[in-house]
Amino acid sequence: MFVIECTGRKPKDAIDSGLMQLGKTLTEVEVEILDPGGLFRKAKVRITVPDEENGTETKPSPASSAAPKQEREQKQEPKKPPQKTERNTTQPPQHREQQPHREQPRKEQPGKETTDAERPNEEGREPRHFSPVTEEVQKKAVNFVTALVNKMDVEAKISSEVEEGELHIILDSEGSTLIGYHGEVLDAIEYFVNFVANREPDKYYHIFVDCNGYRAKRKESLIALAHKMAAKCLKIRHKVVLEPMNSNERKIIHSALAGNDQIITKSEGQDPNRHIVILCKKR
């Protein structure tokens, strides 16, 4: 009698593994399931080969035990010869072509805001200048803002006027829904209406949007904030970083502190996280 124990993911897998090792069929052996297995454990079975008629033990033949090994060797793919490494054709440093000199970006002067229109571009094009707002552009912009406010389900009285070639759209509404936190909603409305109006490539119109006099109040608060932070900078003798602002609000801060000869203001970062840093001048 010959006995072996086998394991597998399932009892059937364990039985098949044992039969392959013994070179027997299921009718020629006796199977006892020791452990049916579970989620985190394998199944375990005991396979018994009964004695033959002559009473000698039945052992797995060398041919049968070697069969699985031979099959595995046949299934293995022949190893691929190692690929030849390509020869490095890179020229030595002394023979490399010299790269053209790249012009360094212009540094912004302290205390002065450099707008996108003033920054040189790679194509060398001149900055765009504002075009006088026509009646057609004014009507198109007002109709767009009116439709946008109606979609927001907000009641507002909308008026417009052209001052020095710029279009001013004034919203009169109860509450601060059209203003938002620090004018975020108002800035978004202004951005969208400028985007819609400036579809012509050779003309650029400037449209200003205000609601309930928020722009003037915001300007006063920014000027007060600028002087307060400048005083703090001089007191602690360390730089003061303001919260991110749009270009119009940064210009207000720069202008408010332009006459203070004890500090320097500069803009750092990229939009929409571009902010102002106030520094003390070295004595």
LUMLO-373177 format. One record per residue (C-alpha): residue in one letter; x, y, z negated. Coordinates in nm, 3 decimals, padded with zeros to 5 digits. Layout:
N
+--------+---------+---------+---------+
| residu |      xx |      yy |      zz |
+--------+---------+---------+---------+
|      A |       X |       Y |       Z |
...
+--------+---------+---------+---------+
//
This chain:
283
+--------+---------+---------+---------+
| residu |      xx |      yy |      zz |
+--------+---------+---------+---------+
|      M |  00.000 |  00.000 |  00.000 |
|      F |  00.128 |  00.345 |  00.096 |
|      V | -00.006 |  00.669 | -00.059 |
|      I |  00.058 |  01.035 |  00.031 |
|      E | -00.098 |  01.362 | -00.086 |
|      C | -00.154 |  01.651 |  00.154 |
|      T | -00.282 |  02.008 |  00.126 |
|      G | -00.456 |  02.240 |  00.369 |
|      R | -00.681 |  02.539 |  00.395 |
|      K | -00.979 |  02.304 |  00.403 |
|      P | -01.012 |  01.931 |  00.321 |
|      K | -01.035 |  01.853 |  00.694 |
|      D | -00.707 |  02.036 |  00.756 |
|      A | -00.537 |  01.838 |  00.478 |
|      I | -00.670 |  01.506 |  00.615 |
|      D | -00.559 |  01.586 |  00.970 |
|      S | -00.212 |  01.673 |  00.840 |
|      G | -00.185 |  01.339 |  00.655 |
|      L | -00.309 |  01.134 |  00.950 |
|      M | -00.055 |  01.301 |  01.176 |
|      Q |  00.225 |  01.217 |  00.934 |
|      L |  00.114 |  00.852 |  00.903 |
|      G |  00.030 |  00.802 |  01.267 |
|      K | -00.306 |  00.651 |  01.168 |
|      T | -00.671 |  00.714 |  01.241 |
|      L | -00.940 |  00.788 |  00.986 |
|      T | -01.078 |  00.432 |  01.008 |
|      E | -00.740 |  00.283 |  00.913 |
|      V | -00.695 |  00.471 |  00.583 |
|      E | -00.879 |  00.555 |  00.262 |
|      V | -00.924 |  00.923 |  00.174 |
|      E | -00.981 |  01.067 | -00.172 |
|      I | -01.045 |  01.442 | -00.210 |
|      L | -00.858 |  01.565 | -00.518 |
|      D | -00.943 |  01.937 | -00.482 |
|      P | -01.190 |  02.081 | -00.230 |
|      G | -01.006 |  02.413 | -00.244 |
|      G | -01.143 |  02.760 | -00.289 |
|      L | -01.093 |  03.126 | -00.210 |
|      F | -00.747 |  03.148 | -00.364 |
|      R | -00.632 |  02.780 | -00.360 |
|      K | -00.574 |  02.512 | -00.098 |
|      A | -00.758 |  02.185 | -00.064 |
|      K | -00.576 |  01.868 | -00.173 |
|      V | -00.642 |  01.508 | -00.062 |
|      R | -00.488 |  01.165 | -00.128 |
|      I | -00.458 |  00.927 |  00.170 |
|      T | -00.400 |  00.557 |  00.106 |
|      V | -00.294 |  00.304 |  00.367 |
|      P | -00.414 | -00.043 |  00.250 |
|      D | -00.187 | -00.350 |  00.262 |
|      E | -00.184 | -00.543 |  00.584 |
|      E | -00.271 | -00.913 |  00.601 |
|      N |  00.089 | -01.020 |  00.554 |
|      G |  00.104 | -00.821 |  00.230 |
|      T |  00.384 | -00.593 |  00.339 |
|      E |  00.360 | -00.223 |  00.284 |
|      T |  00.275 | -00.010 |  00.576 |
|      K |  00.512 |  00.278 |  00.622 |
|      P |  00.489 |  00.546 |  00.881 |
|      S |  00.691 |  00.450 |  01.185 |
|      P |  00.989 |  00.666 |  01.269 |
|      A |  00.840 |  00.735 |  01.610 |
|      S |  00.512 |  00.857 |  01.463 |
|      S |  00.682 |  01.076 |  01.201 |
|      A |  00.912 |  01.220 |  01.461 |
|      A |  00.629 |  01.291 |  01.704 |
|      P |  00.513 |  01.614 |  01.541 |
|      K |  00.871 |  01.737 |  01.530 |
|      Q |  00.921 |  01.659 |  01.898 |
|      E |  00.595 |  01.833 |  01.986 |
|      R |  00.703 |  02.144 |  01.795 |
|      E |  01.037 |  02.146 |  01.973 |
|      Q |  00.862 |  02.118 |  02.310 |
|      K |  00.632 |  02.408 |  02.225 |
|      Q |  00.921 |  02.634 |  02.141 |
|      E |  01.007 |  02.860 |  02.432 |
|      P |  01.367 |  02.860 |  02.550 |
|      K |  01.568 |  03.144 |  02.411 |
|      K |  01.625 |  03.426 |  02.652 |
|      P |  01.986 |  03.519 |  02.722 |
|      P |  02.091 |  03.844 |  02.553 |
|      Q |  02.042 |  04.143 |  02.774 |
|      K |  02.344 |  04.331 |  02.881 |
|      T |  02.375 |  04.672 |  02.724 |
|      E |  02.383 |  04.953 |  02.971 |
|      R |  02.703 |  05.138 |  02.999 |
|      N |  02.700 |  05.480 |  02.843 |
|      T |  02.720 |  05.719 |  03.131 |
|      T |  02.708 |  06.028 |  02.913 |
|      Q |  02.984 |  06.265 |  03.007 |
|      P |  03.231 |  06.376 |  02.742 |
|      P |  03.161 |  06.710 |  02.579 |
|      Q |  03.422 |  06.891 |  02.788 |
|      H |  03.248 |  06.788 |  03.115 |
|      R |  02.891 |  06.867 |  03.014 |
|      E |  02.710 |  07.145 |  03.188 |
|      Q |  02.684 |  07.457 |  02.982 |
|      Q |  02.332 |  07.539 |  02.875 |
|      P |  02.211 |  07.891 |  02.960 |
|      H |  02.222 |  08.131 |  02.671 |
|      R |  01.882 |  08.174 |  02.510 |
|      E |  01.784 |  08.514 |  02.392 |
|      Q |  01.719 |  08.526 |  02.020 |
|      P |  01.369 |  08.641 |  01.918 |
|      R |  01.347 |  09.000 |  01.806 |
|      K |  01.329 |  09.039 |  01.432 |
|      E |  01.048 |  09.244 |  01.287 |
|      Q |  01.151 |  09.560 |  01.108 |
|      P |  01.064 |  09.573 |  00.738 |
|      G |  00.760 |  09.778 |  00.659 |
|      K |  00.626 |  09.767 |  01.013 |
|      E |  00.369 |  09.524 |  01.152 |
|      T |  00.454 |  09.382 |  01.493 |
|      T |  00.134 |  09.298 |  01.676 |
|      D |  00.098 |  09.021 |  01.932 |
|      A |  00.061 |  09.277 |  02.207 |
|      E |  00.401 |  09.432 |  02.115 |
|      R |  00.587 |  09.097 |  02.102 |
|      P |  00.771 |  09.012 |  02.426 |
|      N |  00.641 |  08.703 |  02.600 |
|      E |  00.832 |  08.445 |  02.800 |
|      E |  00.684 |  08.555 |  03.131 |
|      G |  00.787 |  08.917 |  03.077 |
|      R |  00.439 |  09.056 |  03.135 |
|      E |  00.347 |  09.394 |  03.000 |
|      P |  00.108 |  09.405 |  02.703 |
|      R | -00.257 |  09.450 |  02.787 |
|      H | -00.412 |  09.790 |  02.729 |
|      F | -00.771 |  09.852 |  02.626 |
|      S | -01.012 |  09.937 |  02.905 |
|      P | -01.298 |  10.183 |  02.851 |
|      V | -01.620 |  10.001 |  02.765 |
|      T | -01.884 |  10.029 |  03.037 |
|      E | -02.261 |  10.019 |  02.995 |
|      E | -02.271 |  09.669 |  03.142 |
|      V | -02.016 |  09.541 |  02.887 |
|      Q | -02.201 |  09.717 |  02.606 |
|      K | -02.533 |  09.559 |  02.703 |
|      K | -02.375 |  09.213 |  02.740 |
|      A | -02.206 |  09.235 |  02.398 |
|      V | -02.517 |  09.359 |  02.217 |
|      N | -02.734 |  09.087 |  02.372 |
|      F | -02.483 |  08.822 |  02.265 |
|      V | -02.466 |  08.946 |  01.906 |
|      T | -02.846 |  08.967 |  01.892 |
|      A | -02.886 |  08.608 |  02.012 |
|      L | -02.618 |  08.490 |  01.769 |
|      V | -02.785 |  08.659 |  01.470 |
|      N | -03.123 |  08.515 |  01.569 |
|      K | -02.975 |  08.165 |  01.583 |
|      M | -02.840 |  08.221 |  01.232 |
|      D | -03.202 |  08.290 |  01.127 |
|      V | -03.106 |  08.627 |  00.975 |
|      E | -03.305 |  08.946 |  01.015 |
|      A | -03.084 |  09.241 |  01.108 |
|      K | -03.110 |  09.575 |  01.282 |
|      I | -02.845 |  09.605 |  01.554 |
|      S | -02.716 |  09.933 |  01.695 |
|      S | -02.414 |  10.019 |  01.909 |
|      E | -02.210 |  10.317 |  02.021 |
|      V | -01.893 |  10.379 |  02.221 |
|      E | -01.619 |  10.579 |  02.047 |
|      E | -01.293 |  10.662 |  02.223 |
|      G | -01.345 |  10.379 |  02.473 |
|      E | -01.418 |  10.117 |  02.202 |
|      L | -01.753 |  09.957 |  02.137 |
|      H | -01.882 |  09.967 |  01.780 |
|      I | -02.167 |  09.727 |  01.696 |
|      I | -02.331 |  09.800 |  01.362 |
|      L | -02.544 |  09.541 |  01.180 |
|      D | -02.790 |  09.643 |  00.911 |
|      S | -02.912 |  09.345 |  00.708 |
|      E | -03.015 |  09.261 |  00.353 |
|      G | -02.769 |  09.046 |  00.161 |
|      S | -02.421 |  08.941 |  00.262 |
|      T | -02.497 |  08.646 |  00.491 |
|      L | -02.353 |  08.821 |  00.796 |
|      I | -02.043 |  08.927 |  00.600 |
|      G | -01.931 |  08.611 |  00.421 |
|      Y | -01.639 |  08.569 |  00.183 |
|      H | -01.391 |  08.851 |  00.246 |
|      G | -01.568 |  08.920 |  00.577 |
|      E | -01.507 |  08.574 |  00.727 |
|      V | -01.850 |  08.557 |  00.896 |
|      L | -01.819 |  08.913 |  01.021 |
|      D | -01.472 |  08.841 |  01.160 |
|      A | -01.608 |  08.533 |  01.337 |
|      I | -01.888 |  08.734 |  01.501 |
|      E | -01.636 |  08.994 |  01.613 |
|      Y | -01.406 |  08.725 |  01.753 |
|      F | -01.682 |  08.556 |  01.952 |
|      V | -01.820 |  08.875 |  02.102 |
|      N | -01.470 |  08.985 |  02.209 |
|      F | -01.414 |  08.641 |  02.363 |
|      V | -01.737 |  08.662 |  02.562 |
|      A | -01.680 |  09.019 |  02.678 |
|      N | -01.319 |  08.970 |  02.786 |
|      R | -01.368 |  08.720 |  03.066 |
|      E | -01.212 |  08.944 |  03.333 |
|      P | -00.837 |  08.882 |  03.368 |
|      D | -00.746 |  09.241 |  03.462 |
|      K | -00.946 |  09.419 |  03.191 |
|      Y | -00.947 |  09.402 |  02.813 |
|      Y | -01.218 |  09.557 |  02.598 |
|      H | -01.206 |  09.612 |  02.225 |
|      I | -01.529 |  09.553 |  02.033 |
|      F | -01.562 |  09.639 |  01.666 |
|      V | -01.837 |  09.480 |  01.451 |
|      D | -01.943 |  09.604 |  01.106 |
|      C | -02.227 |  09.521 |  00.869 |
|      N | -02.368 |  09.738 |  00.589 |
|      G | -02.051 |  09.952 |  00.584 |
|      Y | -01.837 |  09.654 |  00.478 |
|      R | -01.531 |  09.754 |  00.682 |
|      A | -01.494 |  10.090 |  00.505 |
|      K | -01.541 |  09.932 |  00.161 |
|      R | -01.291 |  09.659 |  00.245 |
|      K | -01.038 |  09.918 |  00.361 |
|      E | -01.067 |  10.107 |  00.030 |
|      S | -01.021 |  09.787 | -00.170 |
|      L | -00.719 |  09.687 |  00.040 |
|      I | -00.553 |  10.024 | -00.013 |
|      A | -00.610 |  09.995 | -00.388 |
|      L | -00.472 |  09.640 | -00.382 |
|      A | -00.165 |  09.753 | -00.190 |
|      H | -00.072 |  10.021 | -00.448 |
|      K | -00.141 |  09.784 | -00.737 |
|      M |  00.080 |  09.509 | -00.595 |
|      A |  00.354 |  09.759 | -00.511 |
|      A |  00.356 |  09.877 | -00.874 |
|      K |  00.374 |  09.515 | -00.990 |
|      C |  00.668 |  09.449 | -00.756 |
|      L |  00.862 |  09.745 | -00.898 |
|      K |  00.782 |  09.637 | -01.255 |
|      I |  00.891 |  09.273 | -01.229 |
|      R |  01.168 |  09.346 | -00.972 |
|      H |  01.060 |  09.046 | -00.768 |
|      K |  00.877 |  08.994 | -00.442 |
|      V |  00.496 |  08.981 | -00.442 |
|      V |  00.310 |  08.763 | -00.190 |
|      L | -00.041 |  08.862 | -00.089 |
|      E | -00.315 |  08.629 |  00.032 |
|      P | -00.346 |  08.554 |  00.407 |
|      M | -00.512 |  08.834 |  00.606 |
|      N | -00.598 |  08.907 |  00.965 |
|      S | -00.397 |  09.157 |  01.169 |
|      N | -00.633 |  09.448 |  01.103 |
|      E | -00.616 |  09.403 |  00.725 |
|      R | -00.238 |  09.363 |  00.734 |
|      K | -00.210 |  09.692 |  00.922 |
|      I | -00.406 |  09.863 |  00.645 |
|      I | -00.161 |  09.732 |  00.382 |
|      H |  00.143 |  09.834 |  00.586 |
|      S |  00.004 |  10.182 |  00.647 |
|      A | -00.091 |  10.231 |  00.282 |
|      L |  00.264 |  10.155 |  00.163 |
|      A |  00.453 |  10.311 |  00.454 |
|      G |  00.527 |  10.625 |  00.248 |
|      N |  00.670 |  10.437 | -00.052 |
|      D |  01.050 |  10.450 | -00.017 |
|      Q |  01.108 |  10.207 | -00.306 |
|      I |  00.959 |  09.899 | -00.144 |
|      I |  00.956 |  09.708 |  00.184 |
|      T |  00.659 |  09.530 |  00.337 |
|      K |  00.679 |  09.256 |  00.597 |
|      S |  00.456 |  08.987 |  00.743 |
|      E |  00.548 |  08.619 |  00.721 |
|      G |  00.394 |  08.290 |  00.834 |
|      Q |  00.172 |  08.199 |  01.126 |
|      D | -00.198 |  08.267 |  01.178 |
|      P | -00.433 |  08.194 |  01.010 |
|      N | -00.193 |  08.181 |  00.710 |
|      R |  00.005 |  08.492 |  00.800 |
|      H |  00.046 |  08.713 |  00.494 |
|      I |  00.228 |  09.019 |  00.361 |
|      V |  00.529 |  09.012 |  00.129 |
|      I |  00.621 |  09.318 | -00.078 |
|      L |  00.990 |  09.351 | -00.169 |
|      C |  01.189 |  09.601 | -00.377 |
|      K |  01.459 |  09.795 | -00.199 |
|      K |  01.808 |  09.732 | -00.325 |
|      R |  01.950 |  10.019 | -00.522 |
+--------+---------+---------+---------+
//
